[in-house]
């Protein structure tokens, strides 16, 4: 692991991903399951993780500026409704713009309440969570109910923004020329383990929705903005030491407003993604499935960093996608063995650090997971639903010393405070 730590960040993430896929391929062989490392599973994971990731990135901007935004799910609902309306009337890309604007409007309410008036950030977030479904129900009664195929709880079917396949990697077009399909060539050879890696790689480069491409392209952009620009530095100062920032002439309120508005805009994008044909294909009440809250969980697991948020979202999106595609329950059942091996690795790591309490705890939970795997053939449907929250609890239990949220996140700031 020390060798991995010395690698550049991008190479380290690639290496960890390859190790994870290799481990899943081995478990697939051991358990005789066939869905853990397929290309279709990889593509579905990207789709299901995208709205969680976008909500998490929204939470990242807000909390880096010192504002906790638990209203993300409400902002996703607003983004979903306005995105659907915009798509129906003006097309998918205009729908995306309207959805982003809808999420940002919800965030503006949160910013006015918390930044300008110092309202408790949790109370403001809860208010948005309550108000957003009521607002969208009213709008649906007034608008969607009159549309062909619409109702008071849903919109008509929505149009796709189109697909994209990466040239050379998966055989995409390059200015009208059909490029070679390098990863497909490896898949056809059916090399042990290697073909599993290339199939996963092809799954995340072949026939992706344009919204998926845009969503994941935001990760390096946001990382650059937060850590390589003056704007990002000032946003982070707002969350770490706003009094010091104000003493240097930084308009703390302005940067908090900007960060919270970006937070809502990203959540709105997540809402648009849920309503798009990649997941639902319509606006429907209740279809966020708490993606905003799971996005906050991804933010914690990702240690308030963009790449970490993406990794946390993929970690949550993977079992969700697997559960929907696993008809016989074999692949979902194999996740118990995956969990057991990960926990045993955590136990070994803590033992080497002489942290015996965590060693025993991780070993005991890993042993329980292994026992569950051995005495059962499938897992209950509720297992996938609660898995994201179990992961968060385990991360907080065993890795809390590595997590560091912004110092003033959740604290109201008044101008002139020292």
Long-range contacts (C-beta under 8 A, 24 or more apart in sequence): 9-307, 13-307, 13-311, 18-197, 21-196, 21-197, 21-200, 22-193, 22-196, 22-197, 23-338, 23-341, 24-196, 24-338, 25-193, 25-196, 25-197, 26-193, 27-334, 27-337, 27-338, 27-341, 28-196, 28-334, 30-337, 31-330, 31-333, 31-334, 31-337, 32-330, 33-330, 33-331, 33-333, 33-334, 34-330, 34-331, 35-322, 35-325, 35-326, 35-330, 35-331, 36-322, 36-331, 36-334, 37-196, 37-199, 37-200, 38-199, 38-200, 38-203, 39-187, 39-199, 39-200, 39-202, 39-203, 39-206, 40-203, 40-325, 41-203, 41-318, 41-321, 41-322, 41-325, 42-199, 42-200, 42-201, 42-202, 42-203, 42-204, 43-203, 43-204, 43-206, 43-207, 43-208, 44-321, 44-324, 44-325, 45-314, 45-317, 45-318, 45-321, 45-322, 46-203, 46-204, 46-208, 46-212, 46-216, 46-314, 46-317, 47-209, 47-212, 47-278, 47-279, 47-317, 47-321, 48-279, 48-317, 48-320, 48-321, 48-324, 49-310, 49-313, 49-314, 49-316, 49-317, 49-318, 49-321, 50-211, 50-212, 50-215, 50-216, 50-270, 50-273, 50-278, 50-313, 50-317, 51-76, 51-270, 51-271, 51-273, 51-274, 51-279, 51-288, 51-291, 51-295, 52-270, 52-291, 52-294, 52-295, 52-298, 52-312, 52-313, 52-316, 52-317, 53-215, 53-216, 53-219, 53-270, 53-295, 53-298, 53-309, 53-310, 53-313, 53-314, 53-317, 54-215, 54-218, 54-266, 54-267, 54-269, 54-270, 54-273, 54-295, 55-266, 55-267, 55-270, 55-291, 55-292, 55-294, 55-295, 55-296, 55-298, 56-295, 56-296, 56-297, 56-298, 56-299, 56-302, 56-309, 56-312, 56-313, 57-218, 57-219, 57-222, 57-266, 57-295, 57-306, 57-309, 58-103, 58-262, 58-263, 58-264, 58-265, 58-266, 58-267, 58-270, 58-295, 59-263, 59-295, 59-296, 59-299, 60-222, 60-226, 60-263, 60-299, 60-304, 60-305, 60-306, 60-309, 61-222, 61-235, 61-259, 61-260, 61-262, 61-263, 61-266, 62-107, 62-259, 62-260, 62-263, 63-239, 63-299, 63-304, 63-405, 63-406, 63-409, 64-226, 64-235, 64-236, 64-238, 64-239, 64-259, 64-304, 64-406, 65-235, 65-236, 65-238, 65-239, 65-255, 65-256, 65-258, 65-259, 65-260, 65-406, 66-238, 66-239, 66-240, 66-242, 66-256, 66-406, 66-408, 66-409, 66-410, 66-411, 66-413, 67-110, 67-111, 67-114, 67-115, 67-121, 67-256, 67-259, 67-260, 67-263, 67-409, 67-410, 68-121, 68-122, 68-125, 68-409, 68-410, 69-107, 69-110, 69-121, 69-125, 69-260, 69-263, 69-264, 70-121, 70-122, 70-125, 70-126, 70-129, 70-292, 70-293, 70-296, 71-106, 71-107, 71-110, 71-124, 71-125, 71-126, 71-127, 71-128, 71-129, 71-132, 71-292, 72-125, 72-263, 72-267, 72-292, 72-293, 72-295, 72-296, 73-129, 73-132, 73-267, 73-288, 73-290, 73-291, 73-292, 73-293, 74-106, 74-125, 74-128, 74-129, 74-130, 74-131, 74-132, 74-133, 74-292, 75-102, 75-103, 75-106, 75-107, 75-110, 75-128, 75-132, 75-263, 75-264, 75-267, 75-268, 75-271, 75-292, 76-103, 76-267, 76-268, 76-270, 76-271, 76-274, 76-288, 76-291, 76-292, 77-132, 77-133, 77-136, 77-271, 77-288, 78-102, 78-103, 78-105, 78-106, 78-132, 78-135, 78-136, 78-268, 78-271, 79-103, 79-267, 79-268, 79-269, 79-270, 79-271, 79-272, 80-136, 80-271, 80-272, 80-274, 80-275, 80-283, 80-287, 80-288, 81-136, 81-139, 81-140, 81-155, 81-271, 81-283, 82-268, 83-268, 83-271, 83-272, 83-275, 83-276, 83-283, 84-144, 84-155, 84-158, 84-275, 84-282, 84-283, 85-139, 85-143, 85-144, 85-155, 85-283, 87-158, 87-159, 87-275, 87-276, 88-147, 88-155, 88-156, 88-158, 91-159, 92-158, 92-159, 92-160, 92-161, 92-162, 92-211, 92-276, 93-161, 95-158, 95-272, 96-161, 96-211, 96-269, 96-272, 99-268, 99-269, 99-271, 99-272, 99-275, 100-265, 100-268, 100-269, 100-272, 101-265, 101-268, 102-268, 102-271, 103-264, 103-265, 103-266, 103-267, 103-268, 103-269, 103-270, 103-271, 104-261, 104-264, 104-265, 104-268, 105-264, 106-132, 106-264, 106-267, 106-268, 107-260, 107-261, 107-262, 107-263, 107-264, 107-265, 107-267, 108-260, 108-261, 108-264, 110-260, 110-264, 111-256, 111-257, 111-260, 111-261, 114-260, 114-412, 115-253, 115-256, 115-257, 115-260, 115-413, 116-253, 118-412, 118-414, 120-412, 121-410, 121-412, 122-410, 133-285, 136-285, 137-285, 140-283, 140-285, 144-283, 153-284, 153-285, 154-282, 154-283, 154-284, 154-285, 155-275, 155-282, 155-283, 155-284, 156-282, 157-277, 157-281, 157-282, 158-275, 158-276, 158-277, 158-281, 158-282, 158-283, 159-277, 160-209, 160-276, 160-277, 160-278, 161-209, 161-210, 161-211, 161-276, 162-209, 162-210, 163-207, 163-208, 163-209, 163-210, 164-207, 164-208, 164-209, 164-210, 164-213, 165-205, 165-206, 165-207, 165-208, 166-205, 166-206, 169-201, 169-202, 169-205, 170-202, 170-205, 170-206, 170-207, 171-206, 172-205, 172-206, 209-276, 209-277, 209-278, 211-272, 211-273, 211-276, 211-278, 212-273, 212-278, 215-269, 215-273, 216-310, 218-266, 219-306, 219-307, 219-310, 220-306, 222-306, 223-305, 223-306, 223-307, 226-306, 231-255, 231-258, 235-259, 236-406, 238-408, 238-413, 239-406, 239-407, 239-408, 239-409, 240-406, 240-407, 240-408, 241-407, 241-408, 242-408, 242-413, 242-417, 243-413, 243-417, 243-418, 246-415, 246-416, 252-413, 252-415, 253-415, 256-413, 267-292, 267-295, 270-295, 294-388, 297-388, 297-389, 297-391, 297-392, 300-392, 300-395, 300-396, 300-403, 300-405, 301-391, 301-392, 301-395, 303-402, 303-403, 303-404, 304-403, 304-404, 304-405, 304-406, 315-391, 316-387, 316-388, 316-391, 319-384, 319-387, 320-384, 322-384, 323-381, 323-384, 328-378, 329-377, 329-378, 329-379, 330-378, 332-378, 332-379, 332-383, 332-384, 333-373, 333-376, 333-377, 333-378, 333-379, 334-373, 335-379, 335-387, 336-369, 336-370, 336-372, 336-373, 336-376, 336-379, 337-369, 337-370, 337-373, 339-366, 339-369, 340-366, 340-367, 340-369, 340-370, 340-373, 341-366, 342-366, 343-369, 343-394, 346-398, 350-398, 358-397, 358-398, 361-397, 361-398, 362-398, 365-394
